Amino acid sequence: MNLVFFDIECAVVRKTVAKICAFGYVVCDEKFNILKKEDILVNPRGEFRLTDRKGDKGLVLPYEYDEFKKQPTFPNVYPYIKELLENGENVVLGHSTMNDVKYLNLETKRFRLPSFNFKFSDSQLLYMTYVNDFSHQFGLEQIARELGVEFVPHRAADDAYATMRIVEAMCKAKNCSYRELIKLLNVYNGRIKNYCIYAPASGGMRSHNAKVREEKRERAKVRTEFFNYVSRKRIKRGEKYDGKVFTFSKSIENNLSMSETLVDKIYARGGRYSQHITKSNFYVYSDNDSSPRTQSAKKMENLKVLDISQLEAMLND
């Protein structure tokens, strides 16, 4: 068994377009001895419009862009890439591999080529499972720093090399082979077949996702209970805050004992509650709340932002 680590760079990526300009890969044996490392450059047949993961312009690939015009197009390199990835003796991996597999899929559709058909794993998923942290995605550079792997970012073959070293580092830490690491972490391969892509997964990620879904259902249940409580309140006309509208941060809304008590005081002083910030005069947030909702509220000119102690002082005045 050989391990094939690959990475792809594109000249442009949009929802239905991914013009591949570099396919880099590293082939190694089960002991991570490198058998081959190569960058296959591809003429993307189009201009370069590069953005980072946030969609911002300015990303620069470590290549001479004029060199791409001299290279073969994707249909010319497709047979070699297909044979490499579909070889049953090879185990295929990447980092955030779903993206690269989608790029391959889009290019085969663009040039009307047969679909790829291979299984693949993902070093990002392996690492998330390894550290048991599924709260966010870990970039290749971040993991490389944490594991002491040095490489040149965005050079496809070097990204593939870094991916290999990351997996090797996890195997060394666990004192096991790649096959044993997969079993230890309970990781399942993804697959592409007939232009359909199925994501890799792990037992840890599935448990995490189930927990997140349950927490989301509980928050929705609490918010429904809170809004039902608000809908039953009656405004006292002529009081100090008659006509004034208040909105809470979600962290306060989700704390029923706190939110219902505050709503009682607001309505007793003539105010009312709305879940819509744009319809409010006052926005109230809890300590250490830096949520997007609160950050957005702080930027609104005609909205007075208060913390809970300020609201309590105002209502008790």
C-alpha positions in Angstrom: 0.0 0.0 0.0 1.2 3.5 -0.9 -0.2 6.8 0.4 -1.0 9.5 -2.1 -1.3 13.0 -0.7 -2.5 15.6 -3.2 -3.4 19.3 -3.3 -4.9 21.5 -6.0 -4.5 25.2 -6.8 -7.0 27.0 -9.0 -6.7 30.2 -11.1 -10.3 31.0 -10.3 -13.0 29.4 -8.1 -16.7 30.1 -8.2 -19.7 28.1 -7.3 -19.8 26.2 -10.6 -16.3 26.9 -11.9 -12.9 25.8 -10.6 -10.1 26.2 -13.2 -7.2 24.0 -12.0 -3.7 25.4 -12.6 -1.7 23.0 -10.4 -2.0 19.5 -9.1 0.7 18.6 -6.6 1.1 15.2 -5.0 3.4 13.1 -2.9 3.6 9.3 -3.0 5.1 7.6 0.0 5.1 4.1 1.5 3.5 3.1 4.8 6.6 4.3 6.7 6.3 7.7 5.0 9.4 7.3 2.8 8.8 9.5 -0.1 8.7 7.7 -3.5 7.7 10.6 -5.7 6.9 14.3 -5.3 5.7 16.4 -8.3 3.9 19.5 -9.3 1.8 19.1 -12.4 1.1 22.6 -13.8 -2.0 23.1 -15.9 -3.0 25.8 -18.4 -6.3 26.9 -16.8 -7.5 28.5 -20.1 -8.5 31.7 -18.4 -7.2 34.6 -16.2 -6.2 34.4 -12.6 -8.7 35.7 -10.1 -7.4 34.7 -6.8 -9.1 35.1 -3.4 -8.4 33.7 0.0 -10.8 31.6 2.0 -12.8 34.7 3.1 -13.2 35.7 -0.5 -10.8 38.6 -0.3 -8.5 39.4 -3.2 -4.7 39.4 -2.9 -3.8 35.8 -2.7 -0.6 35.1 -4.6 0.6 31.7 -5.7 4.3 31.0 -5.5 4.6 30.4 -9.3 5.5 32.5 -12.4 2.1 33.0 -13.9 3.3 33.2 -17.5 4.6 29.6 -17.1 1.0 28.3 -16.9 0.3 29.3 -20.5 3.0 26.9 -21.7 1.4 23.9 -19.9 -1.1 21.3 -21.1 -4.7 21.8 -20.4 -6.7 19.7 -17.9 -7.9 17.1 -20.4 -4.2 16.3 -21.2 -3.2 15.6 -17.6 -6.5 14.1 -16.6 -5.6 10.4 -17.6 -2.5 10.5 -15.4 -4.3 12.1 -12.4 -7.2 9.7 -12.8 -4.9 6.6 -12.8 -3.0 7.9 -9.8 -6.1 8.5 -7.7 -8.0 5.5 -8.8 -5.2 3.0 -8.3 -6.6 0.4 -5.8 -3.2 0.0 -4.3 -3.1 3.7 -3.2 -4.7 5.4 -0.2 -5.7 9.0 -1.2 -5.5 11.9 1.3 -5.6 15.7 1.2 -6.2 18.6 3.5 -9.8 19.9 3.5 -10.0 17.3 0.7 -13.7 17.9 -0.2 -12.7 21.2 -1.8 -10.0 19.6 -4.0 -12.4 16.8 -5.0 -15.0 19.3 -5.9 -12.5 21.1 -8.1 -11.7 17.8 -9.9 -15.4 17.2 -10.3 -16.1 20.7 -11.8 -13.2 20.3 -14.3 -14.4 16.9 -15.5 -17.9 18.4 -16.1 -16.3 21.5 -17.8 -14.4 19.4 -20.3 -17.1 16.6 -20.4 -14.8 13.9 -19.1 -15.8 10.8 -17.2 -16.2 11.2 -13.5 -13.5 10.3 -11.0 -14.1 7.2 -8.9 -12.0 6.9 -5.8 -12.1 7.0 -2.0 -10.3 9.6 0.1 -9.5 10.8 3.6 -8.8 14.2 5.0 -5.9 15.3 7.3 -8.0 18.1 8.6 -10.7 15.7 9.8 -7.9 13.4 11.2 -6.4 16.2 13.2 -9.8 17.5 14.5 -10.6 14.0 15.7 -7.0 13.6 17.0 -7.3 16.7 19.2 -11.1 16.1 19.8 -11.9 19.7 18.7 -14.6 20.1 16.1 -15.5 23.7 17.0 -13.8 25.1 14.0 -11.7 24.1 10.9 -7.9 23.9 11.3 -5.9 25.3 8.4 -2.9 23.5 7.0 -0.5 26.2 8.1 -1.9 26.3 11.7 -1.6 22.5 12.1 1.9 22.5 10.5 3.0 25.2 13.0 1.6 23.2 15.9 3.3 20.0 14.8 6.6 21.6 13.7 6.2 21.0 9.9 7.8 23.5 7.5 6.7 24.1 3.9 5.9 26.7 1.3 2.1 27.5 1.4 0.1 27.4 -1.8 2.7 25.5 -3.8 0.6 22.4 -4.5 3.3 19.8 -4.1 4.5 21.4 -0.9 1.0 21.6 0.5 0.7 17.9 -0.3 4.1 17.3 1.4 2.9 19.2 4.5 -0.2 17.1 4.6 1.9 14.0 4.6 4.1 15.2 7.4 1.1 16.1 9.5 -0.3 12.6 9.1 3.1 11.2 9.8 3.4 13.3 13.0 0.0 12.0 14.3 1.1 8.4 13.6 4.4 8.9 15.4 2.6 10.5 18.4 0.3 7.5 18.6 3.1 5.1 17.7 1.1 3.5 15.0 0.8 3.0 11.2 -1.7 4.9 9.1 -4.0 1.9 9.0 -4.0 1.7 12.8 -4.5 5.5 13.1 -7.7 5.4 11.0 -9.0 2.6 13.2 -8.0 4.3 16.4 -9.7 7.6 15.4 -12.7 5.8 13.9 -12.4 7.7 10.6 -14.4 6.8 7.5 -13.4 7.6 3.9 -15.2 9.9 1.6 -15.9 9.0 -2.0 -16.5 10.5 -5.4 -18.4 8.4 -8.0 -20.6 9.3 -10.9 -20.0 13.0 -10.2 -21.5 12.6 -6.7 -19.2 13.4 -3.7 -19.6 11.9 -0.2 -17.7 13.5 2.7 -15.3 11.6 5.0 -16.4 11.4 8.6 -15.4 10.2 12.0 -17.2 8.8 15.0 -16.1 11.9 17.0 -17.4 14.3 14.4 -20.7 12.5 14.2 -21.1 12.7 18.0 -20.2 16.4 17.9 -22.7 17.1 15.2 -25.4 15.3 17.0 -24.6 17.3 20.2 -24.7 20.6 18.2 -28.1 19.7 16.7 -29.5 18.9 20.1 -28.2 22.1 21.6 -29.7 24.0 18.6 -33.1 22.4 19.2 -32.9 23.3 22.9 -32.0 26.9 22.1 -34.9 27.1 19.7 -37.3 25.6 22.3 -36.1 28.2 24.9 -36.5 31.1 22.4 -40.0 30.0 21.5 -40.9 29.9 25.2 -39.4 33.4 25.6 -41.2 34.9 22.7 -44.5 33.3 23.8 -43.9 34.9 27.2 -43.4 38.3 25.6 -46.5 38.0 23.4 -48.6 37.7 26.6 -47.3 40.9 28.1 -49.4 44.1 28.2 -47.9 47.6 27.9 -48.6 50.1 30.6 -49.3 53.4 28.9 -48.1 56.6 30.4 -45.1 55.2 32.1 -41.6 56.5 31.7 -40.6 54.3 28.8 -43.9 54.4 26.9 -43.2 53.8 23.2 -39.6 52.7 23.8 -38.5 49.3 22.3 -35.9 47.0 23.8 -34.0 44.1 22.3 -31.7 41.6 24.1 -28.7 39.7 22.9 -29.4 36.0 22.2 -27.4 35.0 25.3 -29.9 36.9 27.4 -32.9 35.6 25.5 -31.7 32.1 26.1 -31.5 32.6 29.9 -35.2 32.5 30.7 -35.0 33.4 34.4 -33.1 36.6 33.4 -34.9 37.6 30.2 -38.4 37.1 31.6 -37.5 39.2 34.7 -36.1 42.0 32.6 -39.1 41.9 30.3 -41.4 42.2 33.3 -39.6 45.4 34.4 -39.6 46.8 30.9 -43.3 46.4 30.4 -44.0 47.7 33.9 -42.3 50.9 32.9 -44.2 51.2 29.7 -41.7 49.8 27.3 -42.1 46.8 25.0 -39.8 44.1 23.5 -38.9 43.3 19.9 -36.5 40.7 18.6 -35.6 43.0 15.7 -32.7 45.4 16.4 -33.8 47.8 13.6 -37.1 48.4 15.4 -35.5 49.1 18.8 -34.3 52.0 20.8 -32.2 50.0 23.3 -30.1 46.9 22.8 -29.0 45.0 25.9 -26.1 42.5 26.0 -24.5 40.4 28.7 -20.9 40.6 29.9 -18.3 39.3 27.5 -20.8 39.0 24.7 -18.9 39.6 21.4 -21.4 37.9 19.1 -22.0 39.2 15.6 -25.5 40.4 16.7 -23.9 42.5 19.5 -21.1 43.8 17.3 -23.7 44.9 14.7 -25.8 46.6 17.4 -22.8 48.6 18.6 -22.3 50.1 15.1 -25.9 51.3 14.7 -26.1 55.1 15.2 -29.7 55.4 16.5 -29.5 52.5 18.9 -28.4 52.9 22.5 -26.4 49.9 23.7 -26.5 48.9 27.3 -25.1 46.1 29.5 -27.4 44.4 32.0 -26.3 46.6 34.9 -27.0 49.8 33.0 -30.5 48.5 32.0 -31.2 47.6 35.7 -30.1 51.0 36.8 -32.3 52.7 34.1 -35.4 50.6 35.0 -35.0 51.1 38.7 -34.5 54.9 38.4 
